[in-house]
Amino acid sequence: MRPAGASIGELIHVTGWREHSVRAALTGIVRGRLGLKITSVKSYDRLRRYYVTAPGTPDKQALPKEAA
C-alpha cells in the first residue's frame, strides 16, 4: 500500500487492465473478500485517489494530511 493512495489511471497503468476491471477488483476483491475499507478522496492534484484502510478506521484519520 502507498501512503499517497492511487488514482484509477495509475492502477490501470500498473495492472494493464481496463477501468471497469480495476473498479471491480477494488469493490469485489479488496472490499468484499478481504474485508478492507476503500476510501476515495479528491486530492490536491484534482484526481480521485483511493486508499485502502482497516475496517472501522475513521476516514480522515487514516489518510495522509495532503489528501484530507
Steps between C-alpha positions, in 0.01 A plus 500: 500500500614851424444784745417728204223269379445431132282640226304281259742606224799383703334168576416452131860575404646258755260211440438544127129447569206702377331753726197283572725209599698715743181630662360146524819378668486786751143427600482125457837380621641769724177602669296182463736206547779660701266714710715812469356849478553712189488877544504736203591866520549773241859596566714808445562399138120491442502126438292256701746291698417170666637389837471159660450521876410262778127455563361724772766770454352851470550633145707808573718336767644237266592736214814709449455869584542612140208278396249605763 
